[in-house]
Amino acid sequence: MPLAFHKDRGIKVEHQYKNAKNYMLPFIERIVNVDNKSVLEIGCGEGGVLLVFLERDCRCVGVDISEAKVEYAHKAMHEHLKTGRLSIVLDDVFTAESRTLLNQKFDIIILKDTIEHLYHHDRVLAGLKEYLSDNGVLYVAFPPWYMPYGGHQQMAVSKLGKLPWYHLLPRPVYRGLLKLFGESREKITGLLSNADTHMTTRRFEKLARQTGYRVLAQQFYLINPIYKFKFGLKARKQARWVQALPVVRDFVSTTVYYLLKPVGDKS
């Protein structure tokens, strides 16, 4: 069954906040000072990441397509919402309606553990430029597809949730195994969608180039920083020689951070 913190939204917010404060923010600030910036997080979930930026006097907008997560965020972030410096929106930012609704540019866009759930990655990355200010940056983090739990199969409710790498089985075998162990149709559909949209570091870097971005900074982790808060494991950066091997690094890196800027912006 899923680990307890996947069900407790309060714990998830705490993990999101601590991870952002101790790891995400320092990574972004290698390049950009975040004070008083405008921030958009796509796939904001319960809103824990945005709390860190609110502490730095940022103006924040969070967008998510999960009604339950947005509803929780509205309750948990009630005091921040009243200040007018935070908005949490139930929507899809890639629709024409959302572009009219947001109607603003952002200095920092956050796409954390989200891009691997989306289709049409080229259109996603290209579309995000519409929301970036002239000197804006895009932060993207995701677990590479080939890493032990790159298919998010830890979310399975059966014993399969503890098994690594079986998401790499041929799709029919993967589907059959999930069905055999009693996973629901909804759960199987969700897990297979990750198989459809699987994101590797090499693929992401190629897409970034093709859609007109340059990489300002990147960091691969052997042990995902958020595991410190979930499992008590110390974060560990990936060895440089491993980072130089695109296929190998995907199997043994549990997350990767990227900071991007559109190519035309020379600042």
N, C-alpha and C positions, 0 to 999 in steps of 0.2 A: 504494500500500500504506500501511497505518497508519504514523504516525510512530513512531520507535524507542522513545520513552518510553512509548507505549501498551503495549508488550510487556514492558518491563523493570520489574518491580514495585518493585525497589529505587529506581529513579529516580522512580517515581510517589510512593513514600513521601516521598522528599526534597522533591519539588515540593509535595506536600500540606502537609508540615510548614512549609516556608518561606512558603508562601502564607498559611497560618493564622496564623503568628507575626507576619508583617509587615502583614497586611491584615484578615483576619477578626477576630482578637483586638482590635485597636484599634477596629474598628467596634462590636463588642459592648460594649467598655468605655466607649463614649460614654455608656452607660446603666447598665451593671451591672459591678461589680468581680467578676472571676471567681475570685479566690483562695478555695480550699477549698470550691468549689461541687461539686454533683453534676451530671454531664453525661451525656446520652444522645445518641449520634450514630446516626441511622438511615441506612443505606447507607454504613457506615463504610469500606468497601473494605479497603485494606491497613492502615488505622489511623493514617496519618500525621498527620491533623488532631488526633487525641486526644493525641498526644505533647506538643503545646503546652500542653494543659490539665493533663496530668500534671506538667509543669514548674511549674505554679502550685498544686500540691498538691490538685488536684481528684480526685474519685472518679468514674471513667469507665466507661461501658458502651457498647460498640459492637455494632451489630446489622447483619447483611448476609445476603442470601439466596444469595450466591455462595459455594459451597463452596471453590473455589480461592482466593478472596480471604481468606476466614476462615482457611483452612489456612496461608496465607502469613503472615497477621497473628499467628497463634499462634507461629510460628517466630521472626518478626522481633521480636515484643514479649515474648519469653519472660521476660526479667528483670522487666519491669513486671508481667506476669501473676502472677509469684511473690509480689509485694508485697501482692496482694489489693486494690490500688487500681484495677485494670483488669480488665474482663471483655470478651471478644469472643465474641459469640453468633451461631451460624448459625440464623436464624429470621426470621419475619415478625411484626413487633410488633403487627400489627392482628388477630392471631388470639387467641381466648380463652386458648389454651395459653400464649402469650407474656405476656399480662397476668398470669397466675398465676406464670409463671417470673420475670418482672422484679420484680413485687410491691413497687414502690417509686415514689416521686415524684422528679422531677429539677428542679434549678434552671435548667438550660439544656438545651434540646433543639436539636440541629443537623440540618438537612435540606439538605445542600449538594449541588447537581447531582444531585438525586434525585427531586424532585417531578415533574419532566417525564417520568419513566419510570413513574409510577404512574397507575393508573386511580382513578376515584371520588374526585376531589380533595376534594369536600365532606366525605365520610366520613373521609378521611385527616386533614384539618385539625381536624375536630370530635373525632376519636378521640385526637388528640395531647393534648388537654386532660386526659385521664385520667392522663397521665404527668407533667403539670406540677405543681410545688409551688405553694403559695399565691402566692408572688412570682416564679414562674418565667417565663422568656421563651423564645420560639421564634425561632431564627435560620433563615432560608430564603434560599438563593441558587440562581439558575438562569440559563441562557442563554435569553433570550426567543425564542420560536418563529420570529419573522421575521428574526432576525439572520442574517448570512451562513452560519453553520454551526449554526443552531438545531435542525436535525434530527439532529445528531451524525453527519452523513454523512461527516465526516472519518475515520470508522472503517471506511469501505468499503476493501476490499483492492485494488480497481482504481484506475485513474486518476481515477475519479469522486470519490475521497476528497479531491482538491484543489480541487474546483469549489464555489463558493459559491452559495447560494440555489436550487439546483435541487430541493431538498426541498419547495419551494413549488409545484412543478408539480402538476396534478391527480393524485390518487392512482393511477389506472390508468397514467398516463404515467410517473410516478415509479417504480412497480413494474416496468413494462416496461423502463425504462432501466437499472435495477439488474440485471435479469435479462439484458439484452442485453450488459452489460459483465462478465458472469460471476460476479456476486456469489452466494454460497451461499444456499440456502433459509433457513438459520438467520439469516444476516446480514440478508436482506431482511425477514424477520419482525420482527427487532429494530428495524430502521430504520423500518418501517411502524408499529410500536407507538408511536414518538415522534410520528408523524403523527396517530395516533388520539388521543393524550393531550396534544397541543400546548398549551403554556402561554405565555400572553402576560402582560405586566405588568397590563394592564387587567383581564383575567380573574382573575388572582391577587388583585388588590386587592378585586375584587367578592366573590370567594369568602371572603377573609379577613373582610370585613364580615358576610357572610351567616352565617358560622360563629362569629361572636362575638369577633373579635379587633380590636384597634386597633393601628395602626402607630406604633411608638415612634421608629423611624429607618429611613431608606432611602438607598441610594446606587447610582446608575447609573454604569456604566463604559463609556467609548468603547473603551478597551483593557483587557481583562480582566487583573487583576493577576497571575494565574498565567502569562500570556504572557511575563512578565519571566523566569521560570525555565525556561519551555519554549522560547522563541524569542529571548530577549534584548530584548524590546520593553518600553519603560517604561510602567508603568500610567498610565492617563489617565482622570480622572473626566469624566463627561458634562457638557456645558454645561447650565446651569439652564434656559435657554429650550427646549432639546430635551426635557428631562425633563417639561416642561409640555405636551408634545404626545404623548399616549399612543400613537398609531399610529406616528408618526415615530420615537419613541425606541426602539421594538422593532426597527426595521430597523437602527439604528446603535448600539445598546448591546449589547456582547458578554456582559455579565453584569449582574445586579442583586442587591443585598443588601437583605434586609428583617429587621427585628427587631420581633417582635409580642408582645403580651400580651393575655390574655383581657380582654374589656371589663369584666367584673364586678370585676376587680382594680384598685383605684384607687391603688395604691402607685406 
